[in-house]
Amino acid sequence: MEKICLAFLWHMHQPYYKNLFTGEYLLPWVLLHGTKDYLDMACLLKEFPGLKQNFNVVPSLLKQLIDYEDPHVKDTYLEIMRKKPQDLSEQEKIFLLMNFFNANWENMIRPFPRFYGLLKKRGFYYPKEAIKEIVGYFTNEELRDIQVLFFLAWIDPMFFDQYEDLQRLKSKGRGFTEEDKQVMESIQRSILKGIIPLYKELAEAGTIELSTSPFYHPIIPLLIDSAVARDAMPGVPLPEKPFSRPEDASWQIKSANQLFTDIFGFTTKGMWPPEGSVSDGALRLYMEEGVEWLATDEDILYESLRIPHLRDGNGFVTTPEILYKPYKYEQGGRTMHVVYRDQRLSDLISFHYSKSEPKEAATDFIRRVKGIGESVRGKVRMPLVTMAMDGENAWENYTHDGQDFLRFLYEGILADEEIMPVTISEYLRVAEDFGSIARTHAGSWIGHNFSIWIGQAEDNMGWSLLAETREFLEKEDPGRQNKDAWESVFIAEGSDWFWWYGDDHSSENDEVFDFLFRENLANVYRFLGKEPAEALTIPILLEDRETRPTREPVNFIYPKIDGRITSYFDWIGSGFLEGKARGVAMHDAVTLIKGCYYGFNEHSFCLRMDIDRTFIQDLMDVSFEITLAGKTTSKIVYRVKGAVKETTLPVSIIFAEILEIECPLEGLGVKKGEKIDIRLSLKVKDMVVDRLPKRGYLSLTVPSETFDAEMWYV
């Protein structure tokens, strides 16, 4: 029986959190994911001989992992932890209470009863202006317990079986000492020191293939020429100052290969282009630098071939013979292989299986892989199914950090005679069927475009500041003598800073990311002995901005306003704005406002808000506030206790399972073609605990009476 080849590509990446000028780490995610994800993912493979995988390690991560082996590393969070509680300033205590619960509350904090109790004492949600008062309720012993438990919660469950001291600390549970802190920090360093040697060992044994990415994880197509964004988004607004530095893109690739070789002792064959981003210019550059294979997204393939891309009712690709094989990209006499990930399978692991029972999820995955094998049988010899996904960010949403799911999955794969796990290079050596592409669509693995990183006002401001600083550096140091200044601008070219600009993503650390980006640019000036440009002192983040909806309305809607999901059809065709998780960086804790549905009919504006009640202790404490701004500004407040409605507008409003509102357009004082800006707030005890959008407002245009007919012909 012909086997279906299965390639897992785990992408291990963190942006560069160190301020190069001060030498201090402002965010701890390399340390925390280092003790929770990078080593255990590799350790787990030792339990399953014959299982092969692909690990992509980004140089910016490797460089920081090595830094953290130093017991004297400067890290804001470690410095707070190392201090005795009685020596903490009031500001440091505030920082502790605001940041040391940044973990998945259900899967990482709740397993430690004392930690969960302290979270509850601080408050699941609290007004930032009250945090100074809240600090006064915590004893030194409680603060020390938070210092220890935060880092303990970020250590993978696997290591509690390997370190007796971790078992002791977990059993102790509370009343930690200063010596306990030192023990924990020693274990952290021990775990971190094991990551690179184990990766090297598994690579040399053929269990994994190691690949890498451009050094600081930049969007290579945009570095080459930011105007390439218009290939997929013809009307997108671009930065006032264009960016085009192909030589920087070359440096990012070349330096990545060099660091990889220095650390592992051999040359990598493949690269994961940051965010799966490709263009013809980027692929040519990768080939020039000797890269033999790249991986990107299935949408890029179909856009490149200009072939319709469809899935059937069961989620299977209707043209499997197109997707499940490698491709040869040929330009200028050079050839490189490109493999395209199965987006659906990758996303199931990244975002959906965490909500399922582990064995059922693993069984479903294997069923889907076998279904792909059946669909492609006789059409492609040795078909290849590729999953490419973040290797660190999904697991905190799983119970036991995903180990139950992965063990069931790996057991099932090895037990199935139809599935053969492979490394990408070994597969390419024996593959029989190859496709061919002479051009590639310019885009990323998200929406097959670059909208996350360029096109919105904040994104474009970031690119303009980057271009201006880069121009200044070229003029001041054309011979590239000042290595630190050049390193600073290369760090600022990373994709992650732009990830948090615009309305696509939001986190508790938006301000820190904004500050770090601007500091990287300011450091260019500092290393050259110059005063940083004044523009770099001004935050890029905009509080008053228009937010784009996740989905625009496509027809009139006529929902029954009863506070319940009465009918699936009530909100079909409505607009939708997705709630952004209340988390930190890539680490989602919980989403309070899950989303907002909205739309119009001939006479009314309708709105629905869905909330997550998991960490709301008493619904009677909850109130909703909706601000509607047109020619005049109106406010609707609804208090769950007593079903109290506070507004001058003639609205129908009910909350039961969901909040539903209908308001006559006449009451809002708006006419067809005019705009309404809306902001939603969720309050507990009159404290704002979540907003949608997080910043700015959602702007809606009142449609004409012929809206339904207009959309019918679109």
WOFEN-V48625 format. One record per helix or strand of 3 or more residues. SS is the DSSP state (a for helix, b for strand). FROM is the first residue (numbers start at 1). TO is the last residue. If there is no record, write none. Layout:
# WOFEN-V48625
SS|FROM|TO + SS|FROM|TO
This chain:
# WOFEN-V48625
b|4|12 + a|29|47 + b|53|57 + a|59|67 + a|76|82 + a|85|87 + a|90|99 + a|105|109 + a|113|122 + a|128|135 + a|140|153 + a|157|160 + a|164|172 + a|178|204 + b|208|212 + a|220|224 + a|226|231 + a|246|264 + b|270|272 + a|274|276 + a|280|288 + b|293|297 + a|298|305 + a|320|323 + b|326|331 + b|334|341 + a|343|355 + a|358|376 + b|384|390 + a|395|397 + a|399|415 + b|419|421 + a|424|430 + b|434|437 + a|457|476 + a|483|492 + a|495|499 + a|510|527 + a|534|537 + a|568|571 + b|575|578 + b|582|584 + b|587|590 + b|593|600 + b|604|611 + a|619|621 + b|622|629 + b|633|639 + a|641|643 + b|644|646 + b|651|655 + b|659|664 + a|665|668 + b|675|684 + b|687|692 + b|697|701 + a|707|712
